[in-house]
Amino acid sequence: MTQVNKVTLRFNFTNDIMDMITRFSKLHQFDDRNTYKEHWATWVETNKILLEAEVARLTAGGYEGDAKDKMYKAGRYYFRKKTNQGDAKANGDAKANGDAKANGDAKANGDAKAKAKKRTYITMDKHIIEEMDKHIIAGIRNQQVNCVKYTPAKGYEDFCKQFEHLLLGEQERLLNKDTVNEKFKKTYKNRYFNTHF
């Protein structure tokens, strides 16, 4: 089996930087845009050394974008809206202990989960999955030989063109075209990441 070079498609911050950005964004969660930007500039200046080290780490790993802008957007649009895991754990503990006073929504959440309809799992034909795996491996090898960046999105698009006849047959078998197309895409990308890493 040939050696596969990993290409990073998603660049994540270190846990320390994520924690710092999360704390900042939660502290300024309800600030208007201009106030948030002012506080952000001060915060960046205060944590300059740590943030520059993170930018250097991302750049060394192959990140080509503006890392500080990535941090700003993560804080402004993602981390400030993200629920705190500690709160979620406390809510889960309250529900587990049956302590309605600790979390008034615990009972309501339990009822909602009981009423939630379990979705049916759509299985794909084994032959299609095997073809996906072969296509992914060929795409990765082609990337190494021709130095072409192979992404799951590009691979999926090519797979759909190349194996249209197989996919149409599977659509007929599974009936719902929208659900099936989403299933093809999700399966292909899952197979890509399972094969690639």
PASEBA-1860 file (N, C-alpha, C; in nm, 3 decimals):
! residues 197
1> MTQVNKVT> 0.085/-0.118/0.000/0.000/0.000/0.000/0.089/0.123/0.000 ~ 0.054/0.223/-0.078/0.137/0.343/-0.089/0.113/0.436/0.029 ~ 0.214/0.516/0.058/0.206/0.614/0.167/0.118/0.731/0.121 ~ 0.025/0.772/0.204/-0.066/0.882/0.172/-0.024/1.006/0.249 ~ 0.002/1.115/0.177/0.033/1.242/0.243/-0.097/1.310/0.282 ~ -0.108/1.350/0.407/-0.229/1.414/0.455/-0.228/1.561/0.417 ~ -0.339/1.607/0.363/-0.356/1.748/0.331/-0.461/1.802/0.427 ~ -0.427/1.906/0.500/-0.520/1.962/0.596/-0.620/2.050/0.524
9> LRFNFTND> -0.747/2.021/0.544/-0.853/2.101/0.483/-0.921/2.191/0.585 ~ -0.915/2.153/0.712/-0.975/2.233/0.818/-0.868/2.263/0.922 ~ -0.845/2.390/0.945/-0.743/2.432/1.039/-0.810/2.474/1.169 ~ -0.778/2.404/1.276/-0.838/2.432/1.406/-0.739/2.506/1.496 ~ -0.793/2.585/1.588/-0.711/2.653/1.686/-0.673/2.554/1.796 ~ -0.567/2.585/1.869/-0.533/2.503/1.985/-0.642/2.522/2.090 ~ -0.652/2.429/2.183/-0.754/2.438/2.287/-0.740/2.565/2.369 ~ -0.615/2.605/2.399/-0.594/2.727/2.478/-0.648/2.849/2.405
17> IMDMITRF> -0.620/2.860/2.277/-0.667/2.975/2.199/-0.820/2.971/2.188 ~ -0.875/2.853/2.166/-1.022/2.842/2.159/-1.085/2.885/2.290 ~ -1.026/2.844/2.402/-1.078/2.884/2.533/-1.071/3.035/2.551 ~ -0.959/3.094/2.510/-0.943/3.240/2.522/-1.048/3.313/2.437 ~ -1.065/3.270/2.314/-1.162/3.334/2.225/-1.304/3.314/2.278 ~ -1.332/3.195/2.329/-1.465/3.168/2.384/-1.494/3.258/2.503 ~ -1.397/3.270/2.595/-1.417/3.357/2.712/-1.442/3.501/2.668 ~ -1.360/3.549/2.574/-1.377/3.686/2.526/-1.515/3.703/2.462
25> SKLHQFDD> -1.552/3.611/2.376/-1.678/3.626/2.303/-1.799/3.616/2.396 ~ -1.790/3.533/2.500/-1.899/3.525/2.597/-1.908/3.653/2.680 ~ -1.793/3.710/2.713/-1.790/3.834/2.790/-1.855/3.948/2.711 ~ -1.835/3.948/2.580/-1.886/4.056/2.494/-2.000/4.008/2.405 ~ -2.069/3.906/2.449/-2.173/3.842/2.370/-2.282/3.939/2.324 ~ -2.318/4.034/2.408/-2.430/4.122/2.375/-2.386/4.261/2.331 ~ -2.256/4.279/2.305/-2.206/4.407/2.254/-2.251/4.426/2.110 ~ -2.274/4.553/2.073/-2.302/4.579/1.931/-2.171/4.562/1.853
33> RNTYKEHW> -2.182/4.563/1.721/-2.068/4.531/1.635/-1.948/4.623/1.659 ~ -1.972/4.754/1.667/-1.861/4.849/1.684/-1.794/4.834/1.820 ~ -1.873/4.817/1.925/-1.817/4.798/2.059/-1.737/4.668/2.064 ~ -1.791/4.564/2.003/-1.721/4.435/1.999/-1.585/4.452/1.931 ~ -1.584/4.524/1.817/-1.458/4.544/1.743/-1.356/4.620/1.827 ~ -1.401/4.722/1.899/-1.310/4.800/1.984/-1.249/4.711/2.092 ~ -1.334/4.634/2.158/-1.284/4.544/2.263/-1.194/4.435/2.204 ~ -1.227/4.390/2.083/-1.146/4.289/2.016/-1.005/4.342/1.991
41> ATWVETNK> -0.995/4.464/1.940/-0.864/4.524/1.912/-0.781/4.532/2.039 ~ -0.842/4.572/2.149/-0.772/4.579/2.277/-0.728/4.439/2.321 ~ -0.817/4.343/2.308/-0.788/4.206/2.349/-0.674/4.147/2.266 ~ -0.676/4.173/2.135/-0.570/4.124/2.047/-0.436/4.183/2.089 ~ -0.434/4.311/2.120/-0.309/4.377/2.162/-0.261/4.319/2.295 ~ -0.352/4.294/2.386/-0.317/4.238/2.517/-0.259/4.097/2.505 ~ -0.311/4.019/2.414/-0.269/3.879/2.397/-0.183/3.859/2.273 ~ -0.115/3.963/2.233/-0.040/3.966/2.108/0.057/3.848/2.092
49> ILLEAEVA> 0.134/3.819/2.194/0.237/3.715/2.185/0.174/3.577/2.160 ~ 0.071/3.544/2.238/0.004/3.414/2.221/-0.064/3.403/2.084 ~ -0.127/3.512/2.042/-0.198/3.509/1.914/-0.101/3.501/1.796 ~ 0.012/3.569/1.806/0.111/3.561/1.699/0.170/3.420/1.689 ~ 0.187/3.355/1.804/0.236/3.216/1.803/0.134/3.125/1.735 ~ 0.005/3.149/1.761/-0.100/3.069/1.698/-0.105/3.095/1.547 ~ -0.090/3.221/1.507/-0.087/3.254/1.364/0.030/3.183/1.297 ~ 0.146/3.185/1.363/0.265/3.118/1.308/0.242/2.967/1.296
57> RLTAGGYE> 0.177/2.908/1.396/0.149/2.764/1.393/0.056/2.729/1.277 ~ -0.049/2.808/1.260/-0.144/2.783/1.150/-0.077/2.800/1.014 ~ 0.003/2.906/1.000/0.072/2.932/0.874/0.171/2.820/0.843 ~ 0.244/2.775/0.944/0.340/2.666/0.924/0.268/2.537/0.884 ~ 0.143/2.520/0.929/0.065/2.402/0.895/0.001/2.410/0.757 ~ 0.017/2.525/0.689/-0.035/2.537/0.553/-0.156/2.629/0.539 ~ -0.198/2.693/0.648/-0.313/2.784/0.638/-0.273/2.906/0.558 ~ -0.352/2.940/0.456/-0.317/3.049/0.366/-0.400/3.174/0.387
65> GDAKDKMY> -0.501/3.169/0.470/-0.589/3.284/0.493/-0.536/3.376/0.601 ~ -0.618/3.473/0.639/-0.585/3.566/0.746/-0.626/3.502/0.878 ~ -0.529/3.453/0.954/-0.558/3.379/1.077/-0.625/3.467/1.182 ~ -0.586/3.594/1.190/-0.649/3.683/1.289/-0.795/3.709/1.252 ~ -0.823/3.719/1.124/-0.961/3.736/1.080/-1.041/3.609/1.111 ~ -0.978/3.494/1.095/-1.042/3.366/1.129/-1.077/3.364/1.278 ~ -0.986/3.413/1.362/-1.011/3.419/1.506/-1.128/3.513/1.537 ~ -1.126/3.630/1.474/-1.233/3.728/1.496/-1.369/3.668/1.460
73> KAGRYYFR> -1.377/3.610/1.342/-1.504/3.553/1.296/-1.548/3.436/1.383 ~ -1.453/3.356/1.428/-1.487/3.244/1.516/-1.548/3.296/1.646 ~ -1.487/3.401/1.703/-1.539/3.458/1.826/-1.671/3.528/1.806 ~ -1.679/3.608/1.703/-1.798/3.691/1.681/-1.919/3.609/1.637 ~ -1.898/3.512/1.551/-2.012/3.443/1.492/-2.033/3.299/1.539 ~ -1.933/3.240/1.604/-1.950/3.101/1.646/-1.944/3.086/1.798 ~ -1.831/3.122/1.858/-1.813/3.095/2.000/-1.908/3.174/2.089 ~ -1.947/3.293/2.049/-2.037/3.371/2.136/-2.177/3.312/2.139
81> KKTNQGDA> -2.214/3.235/2.037/-2.347/3.174/2.032/-2.346/3.030/2.081 ~ -2.227/2.974/2.096/-2.213/2.835/2.138/-2.248/2.825/2.286 ~ -2.324/2.720/2.322/-2.358/2.702/2.462/-2.238/2.648/2.537 ~ -2.229/2.683/2.661/-2.118/2.642/2.745/-2.132/2.494/2.780 ~ -2.026/2.416/2.762/-2.031/2.272/2.791/-2.055/2.246/2.939 ~ -2.004/2.332/3.024/-2.027/2.318/3.168/-2.174/2.332/3.200 ~ -2.243/2.428/3.134/-2.385/2.446/3.154/-2.461/2.323/3.105 ~ -2.420/2.271/2.990/-2.486/2.153/2.935/-2.469/2.034/3.029
89> KANGDAKA> -2.349/2.020/3.088/-2.325/1.910/3.181/-2.412/1.927/3.305 ~ -2.421/2.051/3.355/-2.503/2.077/3.472/-2.649/2.045/3.442 ~ -2.696/2.082/3.323/-2.833/2.052/3.284/-2.853/1.901/3.275 ~ -2.756/1.830/3.221/-2.764/1.685/3.211/-2.765/1.621/3.349 ~ -2.681/1.674/3.442/-2.678/1.622/3.578/-2.811/1.646/3.648 ~ -2.868/1.765/3.626/-2.996/1.797/3.689/-3.103/1.700/3.640 ~ -3.101/1.670/3.512/-3.201/1.579/3.457/-3.178/1.438/3.511 ~ -3.051/1.398/3.519/-3.019/1.264/3.568/-3.061/1.248/3.713
97> NGDAKANG> -3.046/1.354/3.793/-3.081/1.349/3.934/-3.229/1.374/3.958 ~ -3.300/1.417/3.856/-3.442/1.447/3.872/-3.465/1.576/3.948 ~ -3.367/1.663/3.954/-3.376/1.788/4.029/-3.439/1.896/3.941 ~ -3.570/1.911/3.948/-3.642/2.006/3.862/-3.608/2.149/3.899 ~ -3.576/2.176/4.026/-3.542/2.313/4.065/-3.409/2.356/4.005 ~ -3.314/2.265/3.993/-3.184/2.300/3.936/-3.196/2.334/3.789 ~ -3.290/2.270/3.723/-3.310/2.300/3.581/-3.457/2.279/3.547 ~ -3.531/2.388/3.537/-3.673/2.382/3.511/-3.706/2.322/3.376
105> DAKANGDA> -3.611/2.328/3.283/-3.635/2.277/3.150/-3.604/2.128/3.138 ~ -3.549/2.068/3.241/-3.507/1.928/3.232/-3.624/1.838/3.194 ~ -3.739/1.859/3.260/-3.855/1.776/3.230/-3.905/1.802/3.088 ~ -3.909/1.929/3.051/-3.955/1.964/2.916/-3.863/1.903/2.811 ~ -3.732/1.905/2.835/-3.637/1.847/2.741/-3.657/1.696/2.730 ~ -3.683/1.631/2.842/-3.706/1.487/2.841/-3.831/1.452/2.763 ~ -3.939/1.533/2.780/-4.063/1.510/2.706/-4.041/1.529/2.557 ~ -3.965/1.632/2.522/-3.940/1.660/2.380/-3.864/1.546/2.316
113> KAKAKKRT> -3.768/1.490/2.389/-3.691/1.378/2.335/-3.778/1.255/2.318 ~ -3.872/1.233/2.411/-3.960/1.118/2.402/-4.051/1.130/2.281 ~ -4.094/1.253/2.250/-4.184/1.276/2.137/-4.111/1.279/2.004 ~ -3.979/1.302/2.008/-3.902/1.312/1.884/-3.908/1.179/1.810 ~ -3.934/1.189/1.682/-3.946/1.070/1.599/-3.806/1.024/1.558 ~ -3.778/0.897/1.578/-3.649/0.842/1.540/-3.643/0.833/1.388 ~ -3.535/0.888/1.331/-3.527/0.886/1.185/-3.480/0.749/1.137 ~ -3.527/0.712/1.022/-3.491/0.583/0.966/-3.356/0.594/0.896
121> YITMDKHI> -3.278/0.491/0.909/-3.146/0.489/0.847/-3.157/0.434/0.706 ~ -3.097/0.505/0.613/-3.100/0.463/0.473/-2.968/0.393/0.442 ~ -2.976/0.265/0.408/-2.854/0.191/0.375/-2.827/0.200/0.226 ~ -2.701/0.211/0.193/-2.661/0.218/0.053/-2.614/0.082/0.006 ~ -2.626/0.059/-0.121/-2.581/-0.064/-0.183/-2.430/-0.081/-0.163 ~ -2.388/-0.201/-0.126/-2.247/-0.229/-0.100/-2.158/-0.200/-0.221 ~ -2.209/-0.228/-0.338/-2.132/-0.207/-0.462/-2.099/-0.058/-0.479 ~ -2.193/0.030/-0.447/-2.168/0.175/-0.459/-2.062/0.218/-0.358
129> IEEMDKHI> -2.070/0.166/-0.238/-1.970/0.201/-0.136/-1.831/0.154/-0.178 ~ -1.823/0.035/-0.236/-1.693/-0.014/-0.285/-1.639/0.075/-0.396 ~ -1.728/0.118/-0.487/-1.686/0.209/-0.595/-1.640/0.343/-0.539 ~ -1.708/0.391/-0.434/-1.667/0.516/-0.370/-1.526/0.503/-0.314 ~ -1.502/0.392/-0.244/-1.369/0.370/-0.185/-1.260/0.366/-0.292 ~ -1.287/0.295/-0.401/-1.189/0.287/-0.511/-1.164/0.426/-0.570 ~ -1.271/0.502/-0.588/-1.261/0.636/-0.646/-1.181/0.729/-0.555 ~ -1.204/0.721/-0.426/-1.132/0.805/-0.329/-0.983/0.771/-0.331
137> IAGIRNQQ> -0.951/0.643/-0.326/-0.810/0.602/-0.326/-0.742/0.646/-0.455 ~ -0.811/0.630/-0.569/-0.754/0.674/-0.697/-0.734/0.826/-0.697 ~ -0.827/0.899/-0.641/-0.815/1.045/-0.634/-0.698/1.089/-0.548 ~ -0.678/1.021/-0.436/-0.567/1.054/-0.346/-0.434/1.022/-0.414 ~ -0.428/0.908/-0.480/-0.304/0.872/-0.552/-0.276/0.971/-0.664 ~ -0.378/1.010/-0.737/-0.364/1.108/-0.845/-0.313/1.241/-0.790 ~ -0.360/1.276/-0.672/-0.316/1.400/-0.607/-0.166/1.395/-0.581 ~ -0.118/1.281/-0.535/0.025/1.268/-0.504/0.110/1.270/-0.629
145> VNCVKYTP> 0.063/1.208/-0.735/0.139/1.200/-0.859/0.138/1.335/-0.932 ~ 0.022/1.396/-0.944/0.008/1.518/-1.024/0.007/1.646/-0.942 ~ 0.023/1.635/-0.810/0.023/1.752/-0.720/-0.104/1.835/-0.737 ~ -0.217/1.767/-0.752/-0.347/1.834/-0.764/-0.417/1.822/-0.630 ~ -0.473/1.932/-0.580/-0.541/1.929/-0.450/-0.674/1.855/-0.464 ~ -0.686/1.745/-0.393/-0.805/1.660/-0.399/-0.887/1.685/-0.273 ~ -1.008/1.734/-0.288/-1.095/1.758/-0.174/-1.217/1.667/-0.184 ~ -1.285/1.644/-0.073/-1.405/1.561/-0.078/-1.510/1.618/-0.174
153> AKGYEDFC> -1.524/1.750/-0.177/-1.624/1.812/-0.264/-1.592/1.787/-0.412 ~ -1.465/1.805/-0.450/-1.426/1.780/-0.589/-1.439/1.632/-0.623 ~ -1.398/1.548/-0.530/-1.408/1.404/-0.552/-1.552/1.359/-0.568 ~ -1.640/1.412/-0.485/-1.781/1.375/-0.492/-1.841/1.418/-0.626 ~ -1.809/1.539/-0.668/-1.859/1.589/-0.797/-1.814/1.499/-0.912 ~ -1.686/1.462/-0.910/-1.633/1.374/-1.014/-1.698/1.236/-1.007 ~ -1.716/1.185/-0.885/-1.779/1.054/-0.867/-1.920/1.054/-0.926 ~ -1.997/1.161/-0.901/-2.134/1.169/-0.953/-2.136/1.167/-1.106
161> KQFEHLLL> -2.039/1.235/-1.168/-2.032/1.236/-1.314/-1.992/1.098/-1.368 ~ -1.892/1.039/-1.304/-1.836/0.913/-1.351/-1.930/0.794/-1.329 ~ -2.006/0.797/-1.220/-2.091/0.683/-1.184/-2.239/0.720/-1.183 ~ -2.278/0.804/-1.276/-2.417/0.851/-1.282/-2.515/0.735/-1.294 ~ -2.481/0.635/-1.373/-2.570/0.520/-1.393/-2.596/0.444/-1.262 ~ -2.492/0.428/-1.180/-2.509/0.360/-1.051/-2.598/0.441/-0.958 ~ -2.574/0.572/-0.955/-2.649/0.659/-0.865/-2.796/0.668/-0.905 ~ -2.823/0.669/-1.034/-2.963/0.673/-1.080/-3.036/0.546/-1.039
169> GEQERLLN> -2.969/0.432/-1.052/-3.029/0.306/-1.009/-3.059/0.306/-0.860 ~ -2.968/0.361/-0.782/-2.986/0.367/-0.637/-3.098/0.465/-0.601 ~ -3.110/0.573/-0.676/-3.219/0.668/-0.653/-3.355/0.600/-0.673 ~ -3.365/0.522/-0.778/-3.490/0.450/-0.804/-3.521/0.353/-0.691 ~ -3.418/0.288/-0.642/-3.437/0.191/-0.533/-3.485/0.260/-0.406 ~ -3.429/0.376/-0.377/-3.460/0.445/-0.252/-3.572/0.548/-0.265 ~ -3.615/0.577/-0.386/-3.730/0.662/-0.419/-3.711/0.813/-0.398 ~ -3.688/0.862/-0.279/-3.684/1.007/-0.252/-3.553/1.068/-0.301
177> KDTVNEKF> -3.559/1.143/-0.411/-3.440/1.196/-0.478/-3.358/1.289/-0.387 ~ -3.424/1.382/-0.316/-3.351/1.477/-0.231/-3.279/1.406/-0.118 ~ -3.348/1.315/-0.052/-3.287/1.240/0.057/-3.171/1.156/0.006 ~ -3.189/1.096/-0.109/-3.087/1.009/-0.167/-2.963/1.090/-0.204 ~ -2.980/1.205/-0.268/-2.865/1.288/-0.305/-2.787/1.331/-0.182 ~ -2.857/1.369/-0.076/-2.790/1.408/0.048/-2.717/1.287/0.107 ~ -2.779/1.170/0.098/-2.717/1.047/0.148/-2.591/1.014/0.069 ~ -2.595/1.027/-0.065/-2.477/1.001/-0.147/-2.362/1.092/-0.103
185> KKTYKNRY> -2.393/1.220/-0.091/-2.291/1.319/-0.057/-2.231/1.290/0.081 ~ -2.316/1.265/0.178/-2.270/1.238/0.314/-2.187/1.110/0.319 ~ -2.233/1.006/0.253/-2.160/0.879/0.251/-2.024/0.896/0.186 ~ -2.021/0.968/0.073/-1.894/0.987/0.002/-1.794/1.060/0.092 ~ -1.839/1.167/0.156/-1.748/1.245/0.240/-1.703/1.165/0.363 ~ -1.793/1.086/0.421/-1.754/1.001/0.533/-1.650/0.897/0.489 ~ -1.673/0.838/0.373/-1.578/0.739/0.321/-1.444/0.805/0.294 ~ -1.447/0.929/0.243/-1.323/1.003/0.216/-1.243/1.018/0.345
193> FNTHF> -1.307/1.067/0.450/-1.234/1.092/0.574/-1.191/0.962/0.641 ~ -1.270/0.856/0.629/-1.230/0.728/0.686/-1.114/0.667/0.610 ~ -1.110/0.688/0.479/-1.002/0.635/0.396/-0.877/0.720/0.408 ~ -0.897/0.849/0.411/-0.787/0.945/0.403/-0.708/0.955/0.533 ~ -0.772/0.930/0.646/-0.702/0.952/0.773/-0.684/0.827/0.849
END
